[in-house]
């Protein structure tokens, strides 16, 4: 084809599928301009492609190597001063010469790259990861041209590869999970650490990369001898590190809402049922109490059996004097309202704390590290 068309897509709502398909059919290249890219850079890049030299009719001769797959599969054009890479999966030894052939206007050109002295042993694992990454990118670049069953099939393939090898993709999102051994408690504390990522854009699509990392302390058991000591202050200190940004005490944001609500109630009570001064935790507990207030009506409507525990949480917080003065009246009103409801049902509110401690004693388990931490802290108030 003698003429090629270079396309621009402007703004975030542009039809990227149509423009990419058009660029592919007309042997051109597409540039997308949005708030994250300067329009001058994209325009200059397209002009350089139009005015500069291009290598066409590209062929790659892999010599005597047995190449199973390459990504990308083909290279239609190489533009002046634009780097390119191609990854190959090779069966057998990596040796010999790779020859790149093509045309610049009407002149034949070729470049030969010797692999004989190339040492790949040290970085073999990294190269394999990069190979899979390029394979995923190839699928991601091609999927924008597809629709229907083909699109769904390619999407499933991207997810399968990404989760299999732990390499980032546009269709997967991973979390950073680590279990850290706490020497004071003798237990493993699970930490769900946020992985802050930035969008990575190319000519066809935007991807949000993430990282998967899992380090588990298998075999770590609870050290009952240590936990039997008077370490309540240490338990409170460690419990304070388990609060999420929402104010909840929970294993993760992904945890079921009712479980988060219950662990937050118990977490607050772990602080307020004791006799020690907890002023240093005032801001932390204020966030947790606001989380309880914001979610209490919904959770009580779903499970009325938790109403006494919500009352006990608010009552002990008021007695401890940790509620800020500007909202103390609101909390006191809510607490009195719950007390009236309980008394109308014939429940003795003076016995709720004792019943709660008995409930924890009978139902404390060692499977979930956060709930075990909370339960142990509460039981040390006896």
KEKE-3310 file (N, C-alpha, C; in steps of 0.2 Angstrom, whole numbers, plus 5000, padded with zeros to 4 digits):
npx = (5004:5003:5000:4997:4987:4987:4980:4971:4965:4954:4951:4943:4932:4933:4930:4940:4941:4936:4945:4958:4956:4954:4967:4974:4969:4973:4986:4993:4996:4989:4986:4982:4974:4972:4968:4980:4991:5001:4995:5004:5015:5010:5006:5018:5025:5017:5020:5034:5034:5027:5036:5048:5060:5055:5055:5049:5040:5045:5056:5060:5074:5077:5088:5096:5089:5075:5060:5046:5035:5032:5031:5028:5018:5020:5029:5025:5029:5043:5048:5058:5070:5061:5061:5060:5054:5055:5050:5054:5050:5060:5064:5077:5095:5101:5108:5119:5114:5103:5094:5088:5078:5072:5064:5069:5061:5065:5076:5084:5088:5097:5100:5111:5112:5122:5120:5129:5138:5130:5124:5112:5109:5109:5099:5088:5075:5069:5068:5059:5048:5046:5044:5031:5024:5025:5018:5006:5004:5003:4991:4982:4984:4978:4965:4957:4952:4943:4926:4912:4911:4925:4932:4928:4934:4948:4950:4948:4959:4969:4967:4969:4983:4989:4986:4991:5005:5008:5009:5007:4992:4979:4967:4967:4968:4978:4982:4993:4998:5004:5010:5015:5026:5023:5032:5030:5017:5017:5011:5005:5002:4991:4993:4986:4992:4991:4993:4999:4996:4999:4991:4995:4998:4996:4997:4985:4977:4973:4980:4979:4991:4996:5003:5007:5010:5014:5018:5019:5018:5019:5014:5016:5012:5000:5008:5004:5010:5016:5005:4998:5003:5003:4999:4991:4992:5001:4995:4984:4991:4996:4984:4979:4986:4979:4968:4958:4957:4944:4940:4936:4939:4947:4951:4953:4948:4940:4933:4918:4904:4896:4905:4915:4909:4906:4918:4923:4915:4919:4932:4933:4927:4937:4946:4938:4933:4943:4953:4963:4971:4965:4967:4977:4972:4961:4958:4958:4949:4938:4936:4932:4921:4912:4911:4904:4892:4887:4884:4876:4862:4858:4865:4859:4846:4847:4852:4846:4851:4863:4861:4861:4876:4880:4874:4882:4894:4893:4889:4900:4910:4905:4906:4920:4924:4929:4923:4921:4917:4909:4901:4896:4883:4875:4879:4876:4862:4859:4863:4854:4842:4844:4845:4832:4825:4830:4826:4812:4811:4813:4826:4840:4850:4861:4867:4873:4887:4893:4887:4892:4906:4906:4901:4912:4921:4916:4916:4928:4940:4955:4958:4957:4968:4966:4953:4956:4966:4959:4949:4958:4963:4951:4947:4957:4953:4946)
npy = (4994:5011:5023:5028:5031:5041:5042:5051:5051:5059:5064:5056:5048:5043:5032:5020:5007:5008:5018:5012:5000:5006:5012:5001:4994:5004:5004:5012:5022:5024:5038:5043:5056:5063:5069:5066:5067:5077:5087:5091:5083:5071:5074:5078:5066:5058:5066:5064:5050:5051:5059:5053:5039:5023:5006:4993:4978:4968:4954:4941:4931:4917:4908:4893:4890:4883:4890:4892:4901:4919:4936:4952:4943:4947:4960:4975:4987:4997:5012:5026:5030:5024:5013:4995:4979:4961:4946:4929:4912:4899:4882:4872:4875:4892:4900:4905:4915:4929:4936:4951:4957:4969:4983:4999:5012:5009:5001:4987:4981:4974:4967:4959:4949:4942:4928:4920:4923:4927:4928:4921:4914:4920:4929:4921:4918:4931:4935:4925:4930:4942:4938:4932:4943:4951:4943:4944:4958:4958:4951:4960:4971:4966:4962:4973:4975:4966:4958:4951:4933:4930:4941:4938:4926:4929:4938:4929:4921:4930:4933:4920:4918:4928:4926:4913:4915:4926:4939:4956:4962:4970:4965:4960:4961:4962:4959:4964:4953:4949:4940:4943:4939:4942:4945:4947:4943:4930:4926:4925:4940:4945:4956:4966:4975:4990:4992:5004:5009:5015:5021:5014:5018:5014:5015:5009:5005:5007:5001:4995:4991:4978:4970:4954:4946:4934:4930:4918:4913:4898:4886:4893:4894:4898:4905:4900:4902:4914:4922:4920:4929:4945:4955:4965:4978:4978:4970:4979:4989:4982:4978:4991:4993:4987:4993:4998:5011:5015:5015:5003:4988:4975:4961:4963:4975:4968:4959:4951:4962:4961:4953:4962:4972:4966:4962:4975:4980:4972:4975:4988:4986:4979:4989:4997:4990:4988:4994:5002:5018:5025:5035:5039:5032:5038:5046:5035:5026:5035:5035:5022:5021:5030:5022:5012:5018:5023:5011:5004:5003:4996:4984:4980:4978:4967:4958:4956:4951:4956:4968:4971:4971:4981:4992:4990:4993:5007:5012:5009:5016:5029:5030:5029:5041:5044:5049:5062:5079:5087:5077:5070:5071:5066:5053:5049:5050:5040:5029:5029:5027:5014:5007:5009:5001:4989:4987:4987:4975:4966:4964:4964:4977:4978:4966:4964:4966:4955:4944:4946:4944:4930:4925:4928:4920:4907:4906:4909:4907:4900:4901:4913:4926:4940:4940:4932:4939:4950:4943:4938:4949:4955:4945:4947:4957:4952)
npz = (5000:4995:5002:5018:5033:5047:5063:5075:5091:5102:5119:5133:5130:5117:5103:5104:5099:5085:5080:5081:5074:5061:5059:5058:5047:5037:5037:5046:5061:5077:5088:5105:5114:5129:5145:5152:5143:5133:5119:5110:5110:5105:5092:5086:5087:5078:5066:5065:5062:5049:5041:5043:5041:5037:5040:5030:5025:5034:5039:5050:5052:5061:5061:5065:5076:5085:5085:5095:5098:5095:5101:5098:5085:5072:5064:5057:5053:5056:5064:5062:5075:5085:5097:5097:5102:5102:5107:5109:5111:5113:5109:5115:5112:5114:5101:5088:5074:5072:5060:5054:5041:5029:5020:5016:5009:4992:4995:5000:5016:5030:5046:5057:5071:5083:5094:5100:5111:5121:5137:5146:5157:5171:5171:5168:5174:5175:5162:5157:5164:5158:5145:5146:5150:5138:5130:5136:5133:5120:5117:5124:5115:5104:5107:5107:5095:5093:5096:5104:5105:5102:5108:5122:5124:5122:5133:5144:5142:5144:5158:5163:5160:5167:5181:5182:5181:5189:5183:5179:5172:5161:5165:5177:5195:5209:5226:5240:5251:5267:5280:5296:5309:5326:5339:5352:5355:5349:5338:5321:5312:5300:5287:5275:5263:5255:5238:5229:5213:5196:5181:5166:5150:5132:5114:5112:5123:5140:5155:5171:5181:5193:5208:5213:5228:5240:5256:5267:5284:5287:5299:5310:5327:5340:5354:5369:5382:5382:5379:5390:5399:5408:5396:5391:5387:5377:5368:5365:5359:5347:5342:5338:5326:5317:5311:5298:5285:5284:5297:5302:5311:5304:5294:5280:5267:5258:5265:5271:5275:5287:5295:5296:5303:5315:5320:5322:5332:5343:5343:5347:5360:5366:5369:5377:5388:5397:5412:5410:5405:5390:5382:5372:5362:5357:5345:5336:5340:5339:5325:5323:5331:5324:5312:5317:5320:5308:5301:5309:5310:5298:5300:5312:5308:5299:5308:5323:5335:5338:5344:5358:5359:5352:5359:5371:5367:5363:5376:5385:5378:5380:5394:5396:5392:5379:5368:5357:5362:5353:5347:5357:5363:5352:5352:5365:5364:5355:5362:5373:5366:5361:5374:5379:5370:5372:5386:5385:5379:5389:5393:5404:5405:5413:5414:5402:5398:5406:5400:5387:5389:5392:5381:5372:5378:5376:5362:5357:5345:5336:5323:5315:5314:5318:5324:5335:5341:5346:5354:5364:5370:5375:5384:5394:5402:5412)
capx = (5000:5007:4998:4995:4984:4989:4974:4971:4959:4955:4946:4943:4926:4934:4930:4947:4941:4936:4951:4963:4954:4955:4974:4977:4968:4976:4994:4995:4997:4985:4988:4976:4976:4968:4971:4987:4996:5001:4994:5010:5020:5007:5006:5025:5026:5014:5024:5040:5032:5025:5041:5054:5061:5051:5057:5043:5042:5050:5056:5065:5076:5080:5093:5095:5085:5068:5056:5039:5031:5035:5027:5022:5018:5023:5031:5023:5033:5048:5049:5064:5071:5057:5064:5055:5057:5052:5051:5053:5051:5064:5066:5084:5100:5101:5115:5119:5113:5096:5094:5082:5078:5067:5065:5068:5059:5066:5082:5084:5092:5097:5105:5113:5113:5124:5118:5133:5141:5124:5124:5105:5108:5108:5092:5083:5068:5067:5067:5053:5042:5045:5041:5024:5022:5025:5013:5000:5003:5001:4984:4979:4984:4974:4958:4953:4950:4938:4920:4908:4915:4932:4934:4928:4940:4955:4949:4949:4966:4973:4966:4972:4990:4991:4985:4996:5013:5009:5012:5002:4988:4973:4961:4968:4970:4981:4984:4999:4996:5009:5009:5021:5026:5023:5036:5026:5011:5019:5006:5006:4997:4990:4993:4984:4996:4989:4998:4997:4998:4997:4989:5000:4995:5000:4993:4978:4973:4976:4980:4981:4995:4996:5008:5005:5015:5011:5023:5015:5022:5016:5017:5017:5006:5000:5012:5000:5014:5017:4998:4995:5006:4999:5002:4985:4994:5005:4989:4980:4996:4996:4977:4978:4988:4974:4962:4957:4956:4937:4938:4934:4945:4945:4957:4954:4942:4936:4930:4911:4902:4894:4911:4919:4905:4906:4925:4924:4912:4923:4939:4931:4926:4944:4949:4934:4931:4948:4953:4969:4970:4966:4967:4981:4969:4955:4956:4957:4942:4933:4934:4929:4914:4909:4910:4898:4886:4885:4882:4873:4855:4858:4867:4854:4840:4849:4853:4844:4854:4869:4859:4865:4883:4880:4873:4887:4900:4892:4889:4907:4914:4903:4909:4927:4925:4933:4919:4922:4912:4904:4896:4894:4876:4872:4880:4872:4855:4858:4864:4848:4837:4845:4843:4825:4822:4832:4822:4806:4811:4814:4833:4843:4856:4867:4871:4875:4894:4895:4885:4897:4912:4904:4900:4918:4925:4914:4916:4935:4944:4962:4959:4958:4972:4964:4948:4960:4970:4954:4947:4963:4963:4945:4947:4962:4950:4943)
capy = (5000:5017:5028:5026:5036:5041:5044:5054:5050:5065:5064:5049:5044:5042:5025:5017:5001:5010:5021:5007:4996:5010:5013:4994:4993:5009:5003:5018:5021:5029:5041:5045:5062:5064:5074:5064:5067:5084:5086:5093:5077:5066:5077:5078:5059:5056:5069:5060:5044:5052:5061:5049:5033:5017:4999:4989:4971:4965:4947:4939:4924:4914:4904:4886:4889:4881:4895:4890:4907:4926:4941:4951:4938:4950:4968:4977:4993:5000:5019:5029:5032:5021:5006:4989:4972:4955:4940:4922:4906:4894:4876:4870:4880:4899:4901:4907:4922:4931:4941:4955:4960:4974:4988:5007:5014:5003:4998:4981:4982:4969:4968:4952:4949:4936:4926:4915:4925:4930:4925:4921:4910:4924:4932:4917:4919:4937:4935:4922:4934:4948:4935:4932:4950:4953:4939:4947:4964:4956:4949:4966:4975:4963:4961:4979:4974:4960:4958:4945:4927:4931:4945:4935:4920:4932:4940:4923:4919:4935:4932:4914:4918:4933:4922:4907:4917:4931:4944:4960:4963:4974:4961:4957:4965:4958:4962:4962:4950:4947:4938:4945:4936:4946:4941:4948:4938:4923:4924:4928:4945:4946:4962:4968:4981:4993:4993:5010:5009:5021:5019:5013:5019:5014:5018:5006:5004:5009:4996:4996:4985:4977:4965:4949:4944:4931:4927:4915:4910:4892:4882:4897:4893:4903:4904:4901:4904:4921:4925:4920:4934:4951:4959:4968:4985:4976:4968:4985:4992:4978:4979:4997:4993:4983:4997:5000:5018:5016:5015:4996:4983:4969:4958:4967:4978:4963:4955:4952:4968:4959:4951:4968:4976:4963:4963:4982:4981:4968:4979:4994:4984:4977:4995:5001:4986:4988:4999:5007:5024:5023:5042:5039:5029:5042:5047:5029:5024:5039:5033:5015:5022:5032:5017:5008:5022:5023:5005:5000:5002:4991:4978:4977:4976:4961:4953:4959:4948:4960:4975:4972:4972:4988:4996:4989:4997:5014:5013:5009:5022:5035:5029:5030:5048:5045:5052:5070:5083:5089:5072:5066:5071:5061:5046:5047:5049:5034:5024:5029:5024:5007:5005:5009:4996:4982:4986:4985:4968:4963:4963:4967:4980:4978:4960:4963:4965:4948:4939:4947:4940:4923:4923:4927:4914:4901:4906:4911:4902:4901:4901:4919:4929:4946:4939:4929:4944:4954:4939:4937:4956:4956:4941:4949:4962:4948)
capz = (5000:4995:5007:5025:5037:5054:5066:5082:5095:5107:5124:5136:5127:5110:5101:5103:5094:5078:5077:5081:5068:5055:5058:5056:5040:5033:5038:5050:5068:5081:5095:5109:5117:5134:5150:5154:5138:5130:5112:5106:5110:5101:5085:5084:5086:5071:5060:5064:5058:5042:5038:5044:5037:5040:5037:5028:5023:5039:5040:5055:5052:5068:5060:5066:5082:5085:5088:5096:5097:5096:5103:5094:5080:5066:5064:5050:5052:5061:5063:5064:5082:5089:5099:5097:5105:5100:5112:5106:5115:5109:5112:5113:5114:5111:5098:5081:5072:5071:5054:5052:5034:5027:5015:5017:5002:4988:4996:5005:5022:5035:5052:5060:5079:5086:5101:5103:5117:5125:5143:5148:5163:5177:5171:5164:5177:5173:5154:5156:5166:5153:5139:5148:5150:5131:5127:5138:5130:5113:5118:5125:5109:5099:5110:5106:5088:5093:5099:5105:5108:5102:5114:5128:5124:5123:5139:5148:5141:5148:5165:5164:5160:5172:5187:5182:5181:5193:5180:5179:5165:5161:5167:5184:5201:5214:5233:5243:5257:5271:5287:5300:5316:5331:5344:5359:5355:5347:5333:5315:5311:5293:5284:5268:5262:5249:5232:5225:5206:5191:5175:5161:5144:5126:5109:5111:5128:5147:5159:5178:5183:5200:5209:5217:5232:5245:5260:5273:5289:5288:5304:5316:5331:5346:5360:5375:5388:5381:5379:5397:5403:5408:5391:5388:5384:5371:5364:5363:5354:5341:5339:5335:5320:5312:5309:5291:5284:5285:5304:5304:5313:5300:5290:5274:5264:5254:5270:5271:5278:5293:5298:5298:5308:5322:5323:5324:5339:5347:5343:5352:5367:5368:5372:5382:5394:5402:5417:5409:5402:5383:5379:5366:5356:5356:5338:5332:5342:5336:5318:5324:5333:5318:5307:5320:5320:5301:5299:5315:5308:5293:5303:5317:5304:5297:5313:5329:5340:5339:5347:5365:5359:5349:5365:5376:5363:5364:5383:5387:5375:5384:5401:5396:5390:5373:5363:5356:5365:5348:5345:5363:5364:5347:5354:5371:5362:5352:5367:5377:5362:5361:5380:5380:5366:5376:5392:5383:5377:5395:5393:5409:5402:5418:5413:5395:5398:5408:5394:5381:5390:5392:5373:5369:5381:5373:5355:5354:5340:5335:5316:5312:5319:5320:5329:5341:5345:5349:5359:5369:5373:5379:5390:5399:5406:5418)
cpx = (5004:5006:4995:4992:4985:4983:4976:4964:4959:4949:4946:4937:4927:4933:4936:4947:4941:4942:4957:4962:4956:4963:4977:4976:4971:4984:4997:4996:4992:4988:4982:4978:4970:4971:4978:4992:4995:5000:5000:5014:5017:5007:5013:5027:5024:5018:5030:5039:5031:5032:5048:5055:5057:5054:5050:5045:5047:5050:5062:5067:5080:5085:5091:5090:5078:5063:5049:5034:5035:5030:5030:5023:5022:5024:5030:5027:5037:5049:5055:5064:5065:5059:5058:5059:5052:5054:5050:5054:5054:5065:5073:5089:5099:5108:5114:5117:5106:5097:5088:5083:5071:5069:5064:5067:5060:5072:5081:5089:5092:5102:5105:5115:5116:5122:5123:5136:5136:5123:5117:5104:5106:5101:5087:5076:5065:5064:5060:5047:5041:5042:5033:5021:5021:5019:5006:4998:5000:4993:4980:4978:4979:4966:4954:4950:4944:4932:4917:4912:4922:4935:4934:4933:4946:4955:4951:4956:4971:4973:4970:4980:4992:4991:4990:5003:5014:5011:5006:4998:4982:4967:4961:4970:4972:4982:4990:4997:5003:5007:5016:5021:5027:5026:5033:5021:5012:5014:5008:5000:4996:4989:4991:4986:4993:4995:4996:5000:4996:4995:4994:4997:4999:4995:4986:4974:4976:4975:4982:4985:4995:5001:5005:5011:5012:5017:5019:5020:5019:5019:5018:5011:5006:5004:5008:5004:5014:5010:4995:4998:5001:5002:4996:4987:4997:5000:4985:4985:4996:4989:4976:4981:4984:4968:4963:4956:4948:4935:4937:4940:4943:4952:4958:4948:4938:4932:4922:4909:4900:4900:4915:4916:4906:4913:4927:4921:4917:4930:4938:4931:4933:4947:4945:4932:4937:4948:4959:4966:4971:4965:4971:4978:4962:4953:4955:4951:4936:4931:4931:4922:4909:4907:4904:4892:4883:4882:4878:4865:4854:4859:4862:4848:4841:4849:4852:4848:4860:4867:4862:4872:4884:4879:4879:4893:4899:4892:4896:4911:4912:4906:4916:4929:4929:4930:4920:4916:4907:4899:4894:4887:4873:4873:4876:4864:4854:4859:4857:4842:4838:4843:4836:4822:4824:4827:4815:4805:4812:4821:4836:4850:4862:4870:4874:4883:4896:4893:4890:4903:4911:4904:4907:4922:4923:4915:4923:4938:4951:4963:4960:4962:4970:4958:4951:4963:4964:4951:4951:4963:4957:4945:4952:4959:4947:4947)
cpy = (5006:5022:5025:5032:5035:5045:5047:5053:5055:5064:5057:5045:5042:5034:5022:5011:5003:5013:5016:5002:5000:5011:5006:4993:4998:5009:5009:5017:5026:5032:5044:5050:5063:5069:5072:5065:5074:5083:5087:5087:5072:5068:5076:5070:5056:5060:5066:5054:5045:5054:5057:5043:5028:5011:4995:4982:4967:4957:4946:4932:4922:4909:4896:4885:4887:4885:4893:4896:4914:4930:4948:4946:4941:4958:4970:4983:4995:5007:5021:5032:5029:5014:5001:4983:4967:4949:4934:4917:4901:4888:4874:4876:4887:4900:4903:4914:4923:4937:4945:4958:4964:4978:4995:5010:5008:5000:4993:4982:4975:4970:4961:4953:4942:4934:4921:4916:4928:4926:4926:4918:4914:4927:4928:4918:4925:4938:4931:4926:4939:4945:4934:4938:4953:4949:4942:4954:4963:4955:4955:4971:4972:4962:4967:4979:4969:4962:4951:4939:4927:4935:4942:4929:4923:4935:4935:4921:4924:4934:4925:4914:4923:4929:4916:4909:4923:4938:4949:4960:4968:4971:4959:4962:4961:4962:4960:4959:4947:4945:4939:4942:4941:4943:4942:4944:4931:4921:4927:4933:4946:4953:4963:4974:4984:4994:4998:5009:5014:5018:5019:5013:5017:5016:5015:5006:5007:5003:4998:4990:4985:4972:4960:4946:4940:4928:4925:4912:4903:4889:4886:4896:4898:4901:4905:4903:4911:4925:4925:4925:4940:4956:4963:4975:4983:4974:4974:4988:4989:4979:4985:4998:4990:4986:4999:5008:5020:5017:5008:4992:4977:4967:4961:4970:4974:4959:4956:4958:4966:4957:4957:4972:4973:4963:4970:4983:4978:4972:4985:4992:4981:4983:4997:4997:4986:4994:5004:5013:5023:5030:5042:5036:5032:5043:5040:5026:5028:5037:5026:5016:5025:5027:5013:5012:5022:5017:5001:4998:4996:4984:4975:4975:4969:4956:4956:4957:4952:4967:4976:4974:4979:4993:4996:4993:5004:5016:5014:5014:5028:5035:5031:5037:5049:5048:5060:5073:5085:5084:5068:5065:5066:5054:5044:5046:5042:5028:5023:5026:5016:5004:5004:5003:4989:4981:4984:4978:4963:4961:4967:4970:4979:4971:4959:4962:4958:4943:4940:4943:4933:4921:4923:4921:4907:4900:4908:4906:4904:4901:4908:4924:4936:4945:4936:4934:4948:4950:4939:4944:4957:4952:4943:4955:4958:4948)
cpz = (5000:5000:5013:5029:5044:5058:5073:5085:5101:5112:5126:5133:5120:5109:5099:5098:5087:5076:5077:5075:5061:5054:5056:5049:5035:5034:5042:5057:5071:5087:5098:5113:5123:5139:5153:5149:5134:5122:5108:5105:5105:5094:5082:5083:5079:5065:5059:5060:5051:5038:5038:5040:5041:5036:5036:5026:5027:5039:5046:5054:5058:5067:5061:5073:5081:5089:5089:5095:5098:5098:5102:5088:5074:5068:5057:5048:5058:5059:5065:5071:5087:5091:5098:5100:5102:5104:5109:5112:5111:5113:5110:5115:5110:5108:5091:5080:5070:5065:5054:5046:5033:5022:5018:5010:4998:4989:5001:5010:5026:5040:5055:5067:5081:5093:5104:5110:5122:5131:5146:5155:5169:5177:5167:5167:5175:5166:5153:5158:5161:5147:5140:5148:5143:5128:5129:5134:5123:5113:5119:5119:5104:5101:5108:5099:5088:5097:5100:5108:5108:5107:5121:5129:5125:5130:5144:5148:5145:5155:5167:5165:5166:5179:5188:5184:5186:5190:5179:5172:5166:5164:5174:5189:5207:5221:5235:5250:5261:5278:5291:5307:5321:5337:5351:5360:5354:5342:5326:5313:5303:5291:5277:5267:5256:5244:5228:5218:5202:5185:5170:5154:5138:5121:5109:5117:5135:5151:5166:5181:5191:5201:5214:5221:5238:5249:5266:5278:5291:5294:5311:5321:5337:5352:5366:5381:5388:5382:5386:5402:5403:5403:5388:5385:5378:5366:5361:5357:5347:5338:5335:5328:5314:5310:5302:5291:5285:5293:5307:5306:5309:5296:5284:5272:5261:5259:5270:5276:5286:5298:5301:5303:5315:5324:5325:5331:5344:5348:5348:5359:5370:5372:5378:5388:5399:5407:5415:5405:5394:5379:5373:5360:5354:5349:5334:5334:5340:5329:5319:5326:5327:5313:5310:5319:5313:5298:5303:5312:5303:5296:5308:5313:5301:5302:5320:5335:5342:5343:5354:5364:5356:5355:5370:5373:5365:5372:5386:5385:5379:5391:5401:5394:5384:5367:5363:5359:5360:5346:5351:5364:5359:5350:5360:5369:5359:5357:5371:5373:5362:5368:5381:5376:5369:5382:5390:5381:5383:5396:5399:5406:5406:5417:5406:5394:5400:5403:5388:5383:5390:5385:5370:5372:5378:5366:5352:5351:5339:5327:5313:5317:5322:5326:5336:5345:5349:5355:5365:5373:5377:5385:5395:5403:5412:5424)
residu = (UNK:UNK:UNK:UNK:UNK:UNK:UNK:UNK:UNK:UNK:UNK:UNK:UNK:UNK:UNK:UNK:UNK:UNK:UNK:UNK:UNK:UNK:UNK:UNK:UNK:UNK:UNK:UNK:UNK:UNK:UNK:UNK:UNK:UNK:UNK:UNK:UNK:UNK:UNK:UNK:UNK:UNK:UNK:UNK:UNK:UNK:UNK:UNK:UNK:UNK:UNK:UNK:UNK:UNK:UNK:UNK:UNK:UNK:UNK:UNK:UNK:UNK:UNK:UNK:UNK:UNK:UNK:UNK:UNK:UNK:UNK:UNK:UNK:UNK:UNK:UNK:UNK:UNK:UNK:UNK:UNK:UNK:UNK:UNK:UNK:UNK:UNK:UNK:UNK:UNK:UNK:UNK:UNK:UNK:UNK:UNK:UNK:UNK:UNK:UNK:UNK:UNK:UNK:UNK:UNK:UNK:UNK:UNK:UNK:UNK:UNK:UNK:UNK:UNK:UNK:UNK:UNK:UNK:UNK:UNK:UNK:UNK:UNK:UNK:UNK:UNK:UNK:UNK:UNK:UNK:UNK:UNK:UNK:UNK:UNK:UNK:UNK:UNK:UNK:UNK:UNK:UNK:UNK:UNK:UNK:UNK:UNK:UNK:UNK:UNK:UNK:UNK:UNK:UNK:UNK:UNK:UNK:UNK:UNK:UNK:UNK:UNK:UNK:UNK:UNK:UNK:UNK:UNK:UNK:UNK:UNK:UNK:UNK:UNK:UNK:UNK:UNK:UNK:UNK:UNK:UNK:UNK:UNK:UNK:UNK:UNK:UNK:UNK:UNK:UNK:UNK:UNK:UNK:UNK:UNK:UNK:UNK:UNK:UNK:UNK:UNK:UNK:UNK:UNK:UNK:UNK:UNK:UNK:UNK:UNK:UNK:UNK:UNK:UNK:UNK:UNK:UNK:UNK:UNK:UNK:UNK:UNK:UNK:UNK:UNK:UNK:UNK:UNK:UNK:UNK:UNK:UNK:UNK:UNK:UNK:UNK:UNK:UNK:UNK:UNK:UNK:UNK:UNK:UNK:UNK:UNK:UNK:UNK:UNK:UNK:UNK:UNK:UNK:UNK:UNK:UNK:UNK:UNK:UNK:UNK:UNK:UNK:UNK:UNK:UNK:UNK:UNK:UNK:UNK:UNK:UNK:UNK:UNK:UNK:UNK:UNK:UNK:UNK:UNK:UNK:UNK:UNK:UNK:UNK:UNK:UNK:UNK:UNK:UNK:UNK:UNK:UNK:UNK:UNK:UNK:UNK:UNK:UNK:UNK:UNK:UNK:UNK:UNK:UNK:UNK:UNK:UNK:UNK:UNK:UNK:UNK:UNK:UNK:UNK:UNK:UNK:UNK:UNK:UNK:UNK:UNK:UNK:UNK:UNK:UNK:UNK:UNK:UNK:UNK:UNK:UNK:UNK:UNK:UNK:UNK:UNK:UNK:UNK:UNK:UNK:UNK:UNK:UNK:UNK:UNK:UNK:UNK:UNK:UNK:UNK:UNK:UNK:UNK:UNK:UNK:UNK:UNK:UNK:UNK:UNK:UNK:UNK:UNK:UNK:UNK:UNK:UNK:UNK:UNK:UNK:UNK:UNK:UNK:UNK:UNK:UNK:UNK:UNK:UNK:UNK:UNK:UNK)
# end
